[in-house]
């Protein structure tokens, strides 16, 4: 655990910036939350590609089946896929977290056209960049998504696991706690969003976060070069998250100023 402890210590300044970001307190009205969700939904979507890429690496998804190198890691990834791709919503209906997020957006009348058009472009065979251009995606949101896919395209399991663990699983509970604590998301008007956030805090904090750290240890082992790459990717993952948060906060502030 020494390497993990070292990485987490190195990430402390970036995580502190993330946990104390002014975005959380900027979420004061339904309109503010709409703006947040309309951009953040792309991070909800690209997470699934990162997760499925890890599943392809760490479990056997080809035929004929053969045993995997790390059964405990395979079980962990499969459990997360089960939860992310086919969790149950507040009504007990099986849905992916992406679909639950879209439902939460629709509950408050946030605009889902951009993300749905983006997905349709992807289904039609357009690249991420082409689809983003076609739907006029914001620069910082696109850069966040492009970083995710640059990690996926390395084809290195430990690099993907780093972005997944330190850029997602290890920080999502704290981020979402701040959203609930500092914003006004406890309003019944957005009960679906509150359920989504609390569900992630429950899963990532209590179960997925600690297991993802064990996955990093299994994939890096005694290879110092892999540990170095893991730290570099972890820092970049948090930097791109901060850039996305900056962009959304600026978008909210601009909207508020325009209404004043």
Secondary structure per residue as TSV (DSSP state, phi and psi in degrees):
chain	resnum	aa	ss	phi	psi
A	1	X	-	360.0	-3.6
A	2	X	H	-63.3	-41.6
A	3	X	H	-64.9	-41.5
A	4	X	H	-62.3	-45.0
A	5	X	H	-62.0	-39.0
A	6	X	H	-65.0	-45.1
A	7	X	H	-61.2	-45.9
A	8	X	H	-64.3	-34.6
A	9	X	H	-67.4	-41.4
A	10	X	H	-64.7	-28.2
A	11	X	H	-87.3	-9.1
A	12	X	H	-53.6	-45.3
A	13	X	H	-61.8	-40.8
A	14	X	H	-69.2	-39.9
A	15	X	H	-67.3	-35.0
A	16	X	H	-64.2	-42.0
A	17	X	H	-61.3	-40.1
A	18	X	H	-67.1	-44.9
A	19	X	H	-70.7	-23.3
A	20	X	T	-108.3	19.8
A	21	X	-	-66.3	144.8
A	22	X	T	-73.1	-7.9
A	23	X	H	-58.9	-41.1
A	24	X	H	-61.7	-45.9
A	25	X	H	-75.7	-12.8
A	26	X	H	-77.9	-14.4
A	27	X	-	-83.1	77.4
A	28	X	-	-102.7	-21.7
A	29	X	S	-132.8	168.1
A	30	X	H	-61.0	-37.7
A	31	X	H	-61.8	-38.7
A	32	X	H	-62.6	-44.1
A	33	X	H	-67.1	-35.6
A	34	X	H	-59.1	-47.7
A	35	X	H	-59.6	-44.8
A	36	X	H	-58.9	-49.9
A	37	X	H	-67.5	-35.4
A	38	X	H	-64.9	-24.2
A	39	X	H	-96.3	-43.3
A	40	X	H	-65.6	-25.0
A	41	X	H	-58.4	-27.2
A	42	X	H	-69.7	-31.1
A	43	X	H	-72.8	-33.5
A	44	X	H	-64.6	-40.4
A	45	X	H	-69.9	-49.0
A	46	X	H	-71.1	-19.9
A	47	X	H	-57.6	-38.1
A	48	X	H	-64.4	-36.7
A	49	X	H	-67.6	-39.4
A	50	X	H	-62.7	-44.3
A	51	X	H	-64.6	-46.2
A	52	X	H	-67.2	-31.5
A	53	X	H	-64.3	-41.7
A	54	X	H	-63.5	-40.1
A	55	X	H	-61.1	-40.5
A	56	X	H	-63.6	-33.3
A	57	X	H	-80.7	-40.4
A	58	X	H	-102.6	-6.2
A	59	X	S	-127.3	168.7
A	60	X	-	-92.7	111.7
A	61	X	-	-116.5	16.5
A	62	X	S	-122.1	166.0
A	63	X	S	-114.8	145.4
A	64	X	S	-71.4	152.5
A	65	X	-	-68.0	143.2
A	66	X	-	-136.2	153.9
A	67	X	-	-63.1	148.7
A	68	X	-	-93.8	164.4
A	69	X	S	-71.6	-37.6
A	70	X	-	-124.1	87.2
A	71	X	H	-58.1	-37.0
A	72	X	H	-65.6	-40.3
A	73	X	H	-67.2	-39.4
A	74	X	H	-61.2	-42.9
A	75	X	H	-62.7	-42.8
A	76	X	H	-59.7	-48.9
A	77	X	H	-63.8	-42.6
A	78	X	H	-63.1	-36.5
A	79	X	H	-64.8	-40.1
A	80	X	H	-68.5	-40.7
A	81	X	H	-60.3	-42.5
A	82	X	H	-57.1	-46.2
A	83	X	H	-71.3	-38.1
A	84	X	H	-81.0	-37.6
A	85	X	H	-92.1	-21.5
A	86	X	S	-150.6	51.6
A	87	X	E	-77.0	-177.7
A	88	X	E	-115.5	138.9
A	89	X	-	-81.7	-171.7
A	90	X	T	-67.0	-13.3
A	91	X	T	-98.5	1.6
A	92	X	S	82.0	14.2
A	93	X	-	-91.7	134.2
A	94	X	E	-65.9	125.6
A	95	X	E	-155.4	151.5
A	96	X	-	-72.3	159.5
A	97	X	H	-65.7	-30.4
A	98	X	H	-61.9	-46.6
A	99	X	H	-66.2	-36.7
A	100	X	H	-63.7	-37.1
A	101	X	H	-68.0	-41.2
A	102	X	H	-60.9	-41.5
A	103	X	H	-60.8	-40.1
A	104	X	H	-65.4	-38.2
A	105	X	H	-63.5	-44.0
A	106	X	H	-67.7	-29.8
A	107	X	H	-61.0	-34.0
A	108	X	T	-104.2	12.7
A	109	X	T	63.5	32.3
A	110	X	-	-71.7	154.0
A	111	X	-	-80.2	117.4
A	112	X	-	-102.0	2.6
A	113	X	H	-60.5	-43.3
A	114	X	H	-63.7	-49.1
A	115	X	H	-67.5	-38.1
A	116	X	H	-70.0	-38.1
A	117	X	H	-66.1	-38.2
A	118	X	H	-59.9	-48.6
A	119	X	H	-62.1	-39.7
A	120	X	H	-63.5	-39.1
A	121	X	H	-61.3	-42.9
A	122	X	H	-61.7	-43.2
A	123	X	H	-62.1	-31.6
A	124	X	T	-81.3	-2.3
A	125	X	T	101.3	4.5
A	126	X	-	-71.8	149.3
A	127	X	-	-72.3	168.6
A	128	X	H	-56.5	-47.2
A	129	X	H	-63.5	-43.8
A	130	X	H	-65.0	-43.9
A	131	X	H	-63.3	-40.1
A	132	X	H	-63.5	-41.3
A	133	X	H	-65.2	-41.7
A	134	X	H	-63.8	-30.6
A	135	X	H	-104.7	2.9
A	136	X	T	61.0	49.8
A	137	X	-	-70.8	141.6
A	138	X	-	-61.0	145.9
A	139	X	H	-55.6	-50.3
A	140	X	H	-67.2	-35.1
A	141	X	H	-67.2	-42.1
A	142	X	H	-62.5	-42.5
A	143	X	H	-62.2	-36.3
A	144	X	H	-62.7	-47.9
A	145	X	H	-64.5	-42.4
A	146	X	H	-63.3	-36.4
A	147	X	H	-62.2	-44.0
A	148	X	H	-56.7	-45.6
A	149	X	H	-76.5	-23.8
A	150	X	H	-67.1	-35.7
A	151	X	H	-66.5	-45.5
A	152	X	H	-58.6	-41.3
A	153	X	T	-74.3	-9.7
A	154	X	T	-65.9	-25.8
A	155	X	-	62.3	23.2
A	156	X	-	-108.4	114.9
A	157	X	H	-55.7	-41.2
A	158	X	H	-68.8	-31.7
A	159	X	H	-69.0	-44.7
A	160	X	H	-62.4	-41.8
A	161	X	H	-64.7	-32.8
A	162	X	H	-65.8	-49.9
A	163	X	H	-61.6	-38.5
A	164	X	H	-66.5	-46.3
A	165	X	I	-77.1	-56.7
A	166	X	I	-85.5	-22.2
A	167	X	I	-95.2	-13.0
A	168	X	I	-131.3	-77.4
A	169	X	I	-58.9	-38.2
A	170	X	H	-80.1	-19.1
A	171	X	H	-113.6	-19.4
A	172	X	H	-59.7	-44.0
A	173	X	H	-56.9	-44.5
A	174	X	H	-65.1	-43.8
A	175	X	H	-61.8	-47.7
A	176	X	H	-71.1	-31.1
A	177	X	H	-62.6	-40.9
A	178	X	H	-64.1	-38.7
A	179	X	H	-62.3	-44.4
A	180	X	H	-69.7	-40.1
A	181	X	H	-73.4	-41.2
A	182	X	H	-98.6	-22.8
A	183	X	S	-96.7	-169.3
A	184	X	S	-110.2	38.4
A	185	X	T	-80.4	5.0
A	186	X	T	-84.9	-3.3
A	187	X	S	-62.5	139.3
A	188	X	G	-64.9	-14.5
A	189	X	G	-64.0	-24.8
A	190	X	G	-127.5	53.3
A	191	X	H	-63.0	-31.9
A	192	X	H	-69.5	-37.3
A	193	X	H	-67.2	-43.7
A	194	X	H	-60.2	-41.7
A	195	X	H	-62.2	-44.7
A	196	X	H	-59.4	-47.4
A	197	X	H	-64.1	-46.2
A	198	X	H	-66.6	-33.4
A	199	X	H	-64.6	-42.0
A	200	X	H	-67.1	-39.8
A	201	X	I	-60.8	-43.2
A	202	X	I	-63.4	-50.1
A	203	X	I	-71.9	-49.9
A	204	X	I	-72.1	-38.2
A	205	X	I	-75.4	-44.9
A	206	X	I	-85.2	-30.6
A	207	X	I	-121.0	-60.9
A	208	X	I	-70.4	-39.9
A	209	X	H	-56.3	-56.7
A	210	X	H	-60.6	-38.2
A	211	X	H	-68.9	-33.5
A	212	X	H	-66.0	-31.3
A	213	X	H	-67.4	-36.8
A	214	X	H	-66.8	-33.3
A	215	X	H	-63.2	-42.5
A	216	X	H	-59.2	-46.4
A	217	X	H	-60.2	-41.4
A	218	X	H	-66.4	-37.2
A	219	X	H	-80.6	-30.3
A	220	X	H	-89.7	-35.0
A	221	X	T	54.8	-126.6
A	222	X	T	-103.1	11.9
A	223	X	-	-86.3	103.9
A	224	X	H	-64.4	-33.1
A	225	X	H	-62.0	-39.5
A	226	X	H	-67.0	-39.6
A	227	X	H	-63.8	-38.1
A	228	X	H	-64.8	-43.4
A	229	X	H	-64.1	-38.8
A	230	X	H	-59.4	-44.4
A	231	X	H	-65.6	-44.0
A	232	X	H	-60.8	-46.0
A	233	X	H	-66.2	-39.4
A	234	X	H	-59.7	-44.7
A	235	X	H	-63.1	-43.8
A	236	X	H	-64.7	-37.2
A	237	X	H	-60.7	-42.7
A	238	X	H	-71.2	-35.2
A	239	X	H	-64.9	-42.5
A	240	X	H	-67.7	-33.5
A	241	X	H	-65.5	-43.3
A	242	X	H	-62.2	-40.5
A	243	X	H	-63.6	-40.5
A	244	X	H	-64.2	-44.5
A	245	X	H	-62.5	-41.5
A	246	X	H	-58.5	-45.8
A	247	X	H	-62.3	-44.2
A	248	X	H	-68.0	-41.8
A	249	X	H	-61.1	-42.0
A	250	X	H	-64.4	-38.2
A	251	X	H	-64.1	-41.4
A	252	X	H	-65.7	-45.9
A	253	X	H	-62.8	-39.9
A	254	X	H	-63.4	-40.0
A	255	X	H	-66.3	-41.0
A	256	X	H	-65.2	-43.1
A	257	X	H	-64.2	-35.4
A	258	X	H	-68.9	-29.0
A	259	X	H	-83.5	-18.4
A	260	X	-	-71.3	360.0
